Amino acid sequence: WDTALLGDLLNLTPHLQTLVLGWNNLGHNVMKALCAASSSLSNLQELDLSFCFKDDQWDTALLGELLNLIPHLRTLWLGWNNLGHNGMKALCAASSSLSNLQQLHLRNTNLGDDSLESLMLIINKCPL
């Protein structure tokens, strides 16, 4: 992925409401580029990051940072990523910024019993 080009494209679309990047091998640098272009994502309502990260490329801290920068997000797709407990902790940390979230898709994200408490905190803070 050419992250500079991605940033340029996002800067050209400040009214973007839906961004579907699912089923692409994004990795760490693309997440950093999305965070850097967050001012262009301020109107984003739907973000699809399904099946985007290999286990060694998953950066839950960047996920939390990105979600904190998208205030109007209503639908978040994270399925088929190995979120696990750390990913749920990142979601939980960003949950105060996700007050508009109505749909959270977590299919096949390797959540265990230890992630259920974090999920309950997210559900309690968001109008899912």
Phi, psi and omega in degrees: 000135174272099186292329177294318179294319177300315178300317178298316180297317179294324178293337178277351184233064184292346180260012181302129180250337180229130177230115181248108178246007184305149176065033172237150179273089188281303180078181187298314185295325178291321177298320177296320179294321177296318178297319181294331181265019187300330179295333177278350181256011186295339178261002183296130180246337180224129179230123179247111176242030181296136174051049184251345190231131169284159183307320184280354182250359186281118180243097184292332178296318178292326175300312179300317179297314180299314182295328176293340184263000182240085190289338186256013184298127180250329183228129180231122178253118178232010184302154177064025170244149181276073181295306183060196184293320180295322177295321178292324177296321178294319177297318180296318179297329180269358189297332178292336176275351184258036185293344178263357184297127180245334181225130178231114183256115185235029181300131175054056181248012176061044177274135177250185179302326181291344180272345185295324179297317178296320179297319178297322177296320178295314181299322180290334182267343186244150179277048182300000000 
